[in-house]
Amino acid sequence: MRRALLAIAALAMTGVSLFATAGNKSREQAPSHRQGQAGSKSREQAPSHRQGQAGSKSREQAPSHIQEQAGSKSREQAPSHTQEPASVGASLLATPAAGRFAALALACVHREYPNKISHSLRDASDVLAPHQLTPAFYGCLDWHSAVHGHWLLARLARTYPDAPFAIEAKAALAVSLTPQNLQAELAYLQGQGRGSFERPYGLAWLLALSAELHAWNDPQAREWATAIEPLETEVAARLDAWLNKLRRPNRSGEHAQTAFAMGLIADWAEARGATQVLATVRSRAQVFYAKDRNCPMAYEPAGEDFLSPCLGEADLMRRVLDTKAYAQWLEVFLPQIPRHTFGHPAVWLAPEPVVDRADPKMAHIDGLNLSRAWMLRDVAAALPARDPRRKALAAAAEAHRADALPAVTGEHYEGGHWLGTFAVMLETGGVRR
């Protein structure tokens, strides 16, 4: 498997103003109560108030209101090679491993406690349980982990429709992604004082979840995709407005990092035809990062990072620049990438050791190693085929992958509630696939 990965790497969001307006005004109104339903193990683990039914069967057509016409200015400016990452592909993620990662998400998407909410209280009436505040995404310790836990389940069930875990994954998604739950999520997001809620990390993951649902050729998934569209539109509008106002990017290695979120947003915009948002990402990326040079990799990581500031930026810019321009930009931005083809180039960037996986912040380093692996891989794939830096990048990617994947277990909830998503991002090739 490692040889296959190495070979591949070596060879190789005002909603109406953002989208076309032809849109699905016939969505059914959800009942005010939640209808209980017995069933799968994942439903049994959900709190009793959340036993919602799978959605309506009346929506069979894929939505069209987000599909903008090709040929716009932003598409004309897109890199000629589209900067598609080198997907590891489903064939390299064995079904047992996929089942292990699915089990992590199934164990937490409807587990309400422990819970770390990011919640602004307007008055005493806002003192509510997580499931009352955000009834679709209240598990997995925090909102953003709940969102990308659902992305994990959708990605794996779509990739492995006949796997044993797929039925349970779809049952869990059906419990969460009801029209009434998603409408409540939208109402919460639009509440007073929540203009920066989960921005940008959690909101970017919400777009990734929507893109995955819309890419899934499945009747239930089409219902969920339709139900999530109003929330998707609100999130995309917020992120677009935010990026246009933001004067300087956040260069941290945690949730606030601008570059990582922009990458997720760009992939969503490409997949959904949201050309205005895509143009915003590309133009702001140029403003934020085009003149950067000599990124200090030697200063990384901070003790609680789960994203590399330097690699996160490099991974974003491969989506913005064409092959030649990207190769030149990377030479200035990360001049320390080795060019030699002898020895063992992985020592250029070795995986970081994890001291205490029971510590919720120190466990971030496992996520750093996973995200480094896919970023290194995709940066290598964006370079010209004969670029001598590809070998060092691919070797470092494989070293991080080999070190990090065995650590993705449910032994400690501190990492188990979220690391599965990063493992699936690495093993299935990112949001766009």
C-alpha positions as CSV (number, residue, x, y, z in Angstrom):
1,M,0.0,0.0,0.0
2,R,2.8,2.4,0.9
3,R,4.5,1.7,-2.4
4,A,1.3,2.4,-4.3
5,L,0.8,5.7,-2.5
6,L,4.4,6.7,-3.1
7,A,4.1,5.8,-6.8
8,I,0.9,7.9,-7.2
9,A,2.4,10.9,-5.4
10,A,5.6,10.6,-7.4
11,L,3.8,10.4,-10.8
12,A,1.5,12.4,-10.5
13,M,-20.2,30.4,-0.3
14,T,-27.0,37.3,0.4
15,G,-27.5,33.7,-0.9
16,V,-29.3,34.9,-4.1
17,S,-26.3,36.9,-5.2
18,L,-24.1,33.9,-5.0
19,F,-26.1,31.4,-6.9
20,A,-28.5,31.1,-9.7
21,T,-32.1,31.7,-8.6
22,A,-34.0,28.9,-10.1
23,G,-34.5,27.2,-6.9
24,N,-36.7,24.5,-5.3
25,K,-39.4,26.4,-3.5
26,S,-41.4,23.3,-3.0
27,R,-39.6,21.9,-0.1
28,E,-41.9,20.2,2.4
29,Q,-42.5,21.7,5.7
30,A,-41.3,19.6,8.5
31,P,-43.6,18.7,11.4
32,S,-43.1,20.6,14.6
33,H,-42.6,17.5,16.5
34,R,-39.9,14.8,16.0
35,Q,-41.3,11.4,15.2
36,G,-39.6,8.6,17.1
37,Q,-38.5,5.5,15.3
38,A,-36.8,2.4,16.5
39,G,-34.0,0.9,14.6
40,S,-30.3,0.6,14.1
41,K,-27.6,0.8,16.7
42,S,-26.8,4.4,15.8
43,R,-30.5,5.4,16.3
44,E,-30.5,3.7,19.7
45,Q,-27.5,5.7,20.7
46,A,-29.2,8.9,19.8
47,P,-31.1,10.9,22.5
48,S,-34.8,10.1,22.5
49,H,-35.7,13.6,21.2
50,R,-33.7,13.0,18.1
51,Q,-35.3,9.9,16.7
52,G,-36.4,11.6,13.5
53,Q,-37.6,9.8,10.4
54,A,-35.6,9.7,7.2
55,G,-36.8,12.5,4.9
56,S,-39.5,12.8,2.3
57,K,-39.6,10.6,-0.8
58,S,-41.1,13.3,-3.0
59,R,-37.8,15.0,-3.9
60,E,-36.2,12.9,-6.5
61,Q,-34.5,15.5,-8.7
62,A,-31.0,16.8,-7.9
63,P,-31.1,20.6,-7.2
64,S,-30.3,23.0,-10.0
65,H,-30.3,26.4,-8.3
66,I,-26.6,26.4,-7.5
67,Q,-25.4,25.3,-10.9
68,E,-24.1,28.4,-12.6
69,Q,-23.3,28.5,-16.3
70,A,-19.8,27.7,-17.4
71,G,-17.7,30.3,-19.1
72,S,-17.8,33.0,-16.5
73,K,-14.8,35.2,-15.9
74,S,-13.8,33.3,-12.8
75,R,-13.7,30.0,-14.6
76,E,-11.7,31.5,-17.4
77,Q,-9.1,32.5,-14.9
78,A,-8.9,29.1,-13.3
79,P,-5.6,27.2,-13.5
80,S,-5.6,25.2,-16.8
81,H,-4.9,21.9,-15.0
82,T,-7.6,22.6,-12.3
83,Q,-5.1,21.6,-9.6
84,E,-6.9,18.3,-8.9
85,P,-5.1,16.6,-6.0
86,A,-3.6,13.2,-6.5
87,S,-6.3,11.1,-4.9
88,V,-5.2,8.1,-3.0
89,G,-8.5,6.5,-4.1
90,A,-10.8,4.1,-2.6
91,S,-8.8,1.1,-3.7
92,L,-6.0,2.0,-1.3
93,L,-8.4,2.4,1.7
94,A,-9.3,-1.2,2.6
95,T,-12.8,-1.8,3.7
96,P,-11.8,-2.9,7.2
97,A,-9.9,0.4,7.7
98,A,-12.9,2.3,6.3
99,G,-15.1,0.4,8.8
100,R,-12.8,1.4,11.6
101,F,-13.1,5.1,10.7
102,A,-16.8,4.9,10.2
103,A,-17.2,3.4,13.7
104,L,-15.5,6.4,15.2
105,A,-18.0,8.8,13.7
106,L,-21.0,6.5,14.4
107,A,-19.9,6.4,18.1
108,C,-20.0,10.2,18.4
109,V,-22.4,11.9,15.9
110,H,-25.3,11.4,18.4
111,R,-23.3,11.3,21.6
112,E,-24.3,14.6,23.2
113,Y,-21.9,14.6,26.1
114,P,-19.2,15.5,26.9
115,N,-19.8,18.7,24.9
116,K,-17.9,21.9,24.3
117,I,-20.4,24.4,22.8
118,S,-19.5,27.7,21.3
119,H,-22.6,29.5,22.3
120,S,-23.5,33.2,22.8
121,L,-26.2,33.7,25.4
122,R,-28.7,36.5,24.6
123,D,-30.7,35.9,27.7
124,A,-31.7,33.2,30.1
125,S,-33.9,31.5,27.5
126,D,-30.7,30.6,25.6
127,V,-29.6,28.2,28.4
128,L,-30.4,25.0,26.6
129,A,-28.9,21.6,25.9
130,P,-26.8,21.2,22.8
131,H,-29.4,19.1,21.0
132,Q,-31.9,21.9,21.5
133,L,-29.6,24.5,20.2
134,T,-28.3,22.7,17.1
135,P,-30.3,19.5,16.6
136,A,-28.5,18.2,13.6
137,F,-24.9,18.7,14.8
138,Y,-24.7,18.4,18.5
139,G,-22.5,15.3,19.0
140,C,-18.7,14.6,18.7
141,L,-17.9,17.1,21.4
142,D,-18.3,20.2,19.3
143,W,-20.3,21.6,16.4
144,H,-17.5,21.4,13.8
145,S,-16.6,17.9,14.7
146,A,-20.2,16.8,14.4
147,V,-20.4,18.4,11.0
148,H,-17.3,16.7,9.6
149,G,-18.3,13.5,11.3
150,H,-21.3,13.5,9.1
151,W,-19.1,14.3,6.1
152,L,-17.1,11.2,7.0
153,L,-20.2,9.0,7.1
154,A,-21.4,10.3,3.8
155,R,-18.1,9.9,2.1
156,L,-17.6,6.3,3.3
157,A,-21.1,5.2,2.6
158,R,-20.9,6.7,-0.9
159,T,-17.5,5.1,-1.5
160,Y,-18.5,1.7,-0.1
161,P,-22.2,1.3,-0.6
162,D,-22.1,-2.4,0.0
163,A,-19.9,-2.4,3.1
164,P,-21.4,-3.6,6.4
165,F,-21.2,-0.1,7.9
166,A,-23.0,1.7,5.0
167,I,-26.5,0.8,6.3
168,E,-25.7,2.1,9.7
169,A,-24.0,5.2,8.4
170,K,-27.1,6.1,6.2
171,A,-29.4,5.5,9.2
172,A,-27.3,7.9,11.3
173,L,-27.4,10.5,8.5
174,A,-31.2,10.1,8.2
175,V,-31.6,10.8,11.9
176,S,-29.6,14.0,11.7
177,L,-30.3,15.5,8.3
178,T,-34.1,16.0,8.5
179,P,-35.5,19.2,7.0
180,Q,-36.7,20.3,10.5
181,N,-33.3,19.8,12.1
182,L,-31.5,21.6,9.3
183,Q,-34.0,24.5,9.4
184,A,-33.3,24.7,13.2
185,E,-29.6,24.9,12.4
186,L,-30.2,27.8,10.0
187,A,-32.4,29.6,12.6
188,Y,-29.6,29.2,15.2
189,L,-26.9,30.5,12.8
190,Q,-29.0,33.5,12.0
191,G,-29.6,34.3,15.7
192,Q,-28.5,37.7,17.0
193,G,-24.8,37.7,18.1
194,R,-23.8,34.7,16.0
195,G,-22.2,36.4,13.1
196,S,-18.8,34.7,13.7
197,F,-20.2,31.3,14.8
198,E,-17.8,28.5,13.8
199,R,-16.1,30.8,11.2
200,P,-14.2,29.8,9.3
201,Y,-13.4,26.1,10.2
202,G,-16.8,24.7,11.0
203,L,-18.6,26.7,8.3
204,A,-16.1,25.4,5.7
205,W,-16.8,21.9,6.8
206,L,-20.5,22.4,6.4
207,L,-19.9,23.3,2.8
208,A,-17.8,20.2,2.4
209,L,-20.7,18.1,3.8
210,S,-23.1,19.7,1.3
211,A,-20.8,19.0,-1.6
212,E,-20.5,15.4,-0.6
213,L,-24.3,15.0,-0.4
214,H,-24.8,16.6,-3.7
215,A,-22.2,14.3,-5.4
216,W,-23.9,11.2,-4.0
217,N,-26.1,9.4,-6.5
218,D,-28.5,8.0,-4.0
219,P,-32.2,8.8,-3.4
220,Q,-31.8,9.5,0.3
221,A,-28.7,11.5,-0.3
222,R,-30.6,13.7,-2.8
223,E,-33.2,14.4,-0.1
224,W,-30.5,15.4,2.4
225,A,-28.8,17.5,-0.2
226,T,-32.1,19.4,-0.8
227,A,-32.7,19.8,2.9
228,I,-29.3,21.3,3.5
229,E,-29.4,23.9,0.7
230,P,-30.8,26.8,2.7
231,L,-28.1,26.3,5.3
232,E,-25.5,25.9,2.6
233,T,-26.6,29.2,1.0
234,E,-26.4,31.1,4.2
235,V,-23.0,29.7,5.1
236,A,-21.6,30.4,1.6
237,A,-22.9,34.0,1.8
238,R,-21.3,34.5,5.2
239,L,-17.9,33.2,4.1
240,D,-17.9,35.2,0.9
241,A,-18.7,38.4,2.7
242,W,-16.1,37.6,5.4
243,L,-13.3,37.0,2.9
244,N,-14.1,40.2,1.1
245,K,-13.8,42.1,4.4
246,L,-10.8,40.3,5.8
247,R,-7.6,42.4,5.5
248,R,-5.1,39.9,6.7
249,P,-5.2,36.1,7.0
250,N,-4.9,34.1,10.2
251,R,-1.7,32.0,10.0
252,S,-2.3,29.8,13.1
253,G,-2.2,26.0,13.1
254,E,-5.6,25.5,14.6
255,H,-9.3,26.2,13.7
256,A,-8.8,29.9,12.8
257,Q,-6.4,29.2,10.0
258,T,-7.6,31.1,6.9
259,A,-5.8,29.0,4.3
260,F,-7.2,25.6,5.2
261,A,-10.8,27.0,5.3
262,M,-10.3,28.7,1.9
263,G,-9.1,25.4,0.5
264,L,-12.3,23.7,1.6
265,I,-14.4,26.6,0.3
266,A,-12.7,26.5,-3.1
267,D,-13.3,22.8,-3.5
268,W,-17.0,23.2,-2.6
269,A,-17.3,26.1,-5.0
270,E,-15.7,24.1,-7.8
271,A,-18.0,21.1,-7.1
272,R,-21.2,23.2,-6.8
273,G,-20.6,25.7,-9.6
274,A,-20.6,28.7,-7.2
275,T,-18.4,30.9,-9.4
276,Q,-18.7,34.1,-7.4
277,V,-17.4,32.4,-4.2
278,L,-14.7,30.7,-6.2
279,A,-13.6,34.0,-7.7
280,T,-13.6,35.5,-4.2
281,V,-11.3,32.7,-2.9
282,R,-8.9,33.1,-5.7
283,S,-8.7,36.8,-5.6
284,R,-8.3,37.0,-1.8
285,A,-5.7,34.2,-1.9
286,Q,-3.6,36.3,-4.2
287,V,-3.9,39.3,-1.9
288,F,-3.1,37.3,1.2
289,Y,-0.4,35.0,0.0
290,A,1.0,35.7,-3.5
291,K,4.0,37.7,-2.2
292,D,4.9,35.4,0.7
293,R,8.4,34.0,0.9
294,N,10.6,31.9,3.1
295,C,7.8,30.4,5.2
296,P,9.5,29.4,8.6
297,M,8.9,25.7,8.7
298,A,11.5,25.4,11.4
299,Y,9.2,27.2,13.7
300,E,6.5,24.6,13.3
301,P,4.6,23.1,14.9
302,A,3.3,25.0,17.9
303,G,2.5,22.6,20.7
304,E,-1.2,22.3,19.9
305,D,-1.3,22.5,16.1
306,F,-3.3,20.2,13.9
307,L,-2.6,22.1,10.7
308,S,0.7,23.3,9.3
309,P,0.5,27.1,8.6
310,C,3.1,26.8,5.8
311,L,1.7,23.7,4.1
312,G,-1.8,24.9,4.5
313,E,-1.0,27.9,2.5
314,A,0.9,25.9,-0.1
315,D,-2.0,23.5,-0.4
316,L,-4.4,26.4,-1.0
317,M,-2.2,28.1,-3.6
318,R,-2.1,25.0,-5.8
319,R,-5.8,25.6,-6.3
320,V,-5.2,29.2,-7.4
321,L,-2.1,29.2,-9.7
322,D,-1.4,27.2,-12.8
323,T,1.4,24.6,-12.8
324,K,4.3,26.8,-13.9
325,A,3.3,29.8,-11.7
326,Y,2.8,27.5,-8.8
327,A,6.2,25.8,-9.2
328,Q,7.8,29.3,-9.2
329,W,5.8,30.5,-6.2
330,L,6.7,27.5,-4.2
331,E,10.4,27.9,-4.9
332,V,10.2,31.3,-3.2
333,F,7.7,30.3,-0.5
334,L,9.4,27.0,0.6
335,P,12.9,27.1,-0.7
336,Q,13.9,24.5,1.9
337,I,12.2,21.6,0.0
338,P,15.1,19.4,-1.1
339,R,15.8,18.8,-4.7
340,H,18.2,16.0,-4.4
341,T,17.2,12.5,-5.5
342,F,19.6,10.5,-3.3
343,G,19.4,9.3,0.2
344,H,16.2,9.4,2.3
345,P,14.6,12.8,1.7
346,A,11.8,12.3,4.2
347,V,14.2,13.5,6.9
348,W,13.5,17.0,5.5
349,L,10.2,17.0,7.4
350,A,9.7,14.2,9.9
351,P,6.5,13.3,11.7
352,E,5.9,14.9,15.0
353,P,5.9,12.7,18.1
354,V,2.7,12.7,20.2
355,V,3.4,12.8,24.0
356,D,-0.1,12.3,25.5
357,R,-3.1,11.2,23.4
358,A,-5.4,11.6,26.4
359,D,-4.7,15.3,26.4
360,P,-7.2,17.0,24.1
361,K,-4.7,19.6,22.9
362,M,-1.6,17.4,22.6
363,A,-3.7,15.0,20.6
364,H,-3.8,17.7,18.0
365,I,-0.4,16.5,16.8
366,D,-1.9,13.3,15.4
367,G,-4.1,15.5,13.2
368,L,-1.1,17.6,12.2
369,N,0.7,14.5,10.9
370,L,-2.4,13.4,9.0
371,S,-3.0,16.8,7.4
372,R,0.7,17.2,6.6
373,A,0.5,13.9,4.8
374,W,-2.3,14.9,2.4
375,M,-1.0,18.4,2.0
376,L,2.5,17.2,1.1
377,R,1.0,14.7,-1.3
378,D,-1.2,17.2,-3.1
379,V,1.5,19.9,-3.3
380,A,3.8,17.3,-5.0
381,A,1.0,16.4,-7.4
382,A,0.6,20.1,-8.4
383,L,4.2,20.4,-9.5
384,P,5.4,19.6,-13.0
385,A,6.0,15.9,-13.6
386,R,9.8,16.2,-13.7
387,D,10.1,18.7,-10.8
388,P,12.9,17.3,-8.6
389,R,11.1,18.4,-5.4
390,R,8.3,15.8,-5.9
391,K,10.4,13.0,-4.5
392,A,11.1,14.7,-1.2
393,L,7.5,15.8,-0.9
394,A,6.2,12.3,-1.6
395,A,8.6,10.6,0.8
396,A,7.7,13.0,3.6
397,A,4.0,12.5,2.9
398,E,4.4,8.7,3.1
399,A,6.4,9.0,6.4
400,H,3.7,11.1,8.0
401,R,0.9,8.8,6.7
402,A,2.7,5.7,8.0
403,D,3.2,7.3,11.4
404,A,-0.3,8.8,11.8
405,L,-2.8,6.3,10.6
406,P,-2.2,3.6,13.3
407,A,-3.0,6.3,15.9
408,V,-6.5,6.8,14.6
409,T,-8.4,4.8,17.2
410,G,-11.2,5.2,19.7
411,E,-8.9,4.7,22.7
412,H,-9.2,8.3,23.8
413,Y,-12.3,10.4,22.9
414,E,-10.1,13.5,22.8
415,G,-8.8,12.3,19.4
416,G,-11.4,9.7,18.5
417,H,-14.2,12.2,18.0
418,W,-12.4,13.9,15.1
419,L,-9.3,12.1,13.8
420,G,-11.3,9.7,11.7
421,T,-12.2,12.6,9.4
422,F,-8.6,13.5,8.8
423,A,-7.7,9.9,8.1
424,V,-10.5,9.7,5.5
425,M,-9.5,13.0,4.0
426,L,-6.0,11.5,3.5
427,E,-7.1,8.1,2.3
428,T,-9.9,9.1,-0.1
429,G,-8.3,12.2,-1.7
430,G,-9.9,15.2,-0.1
431,V,-13.2,17.0,-0.6
432,R,-13.1,16.9,-4.4
433,R,-12.8,13.4,-5.7
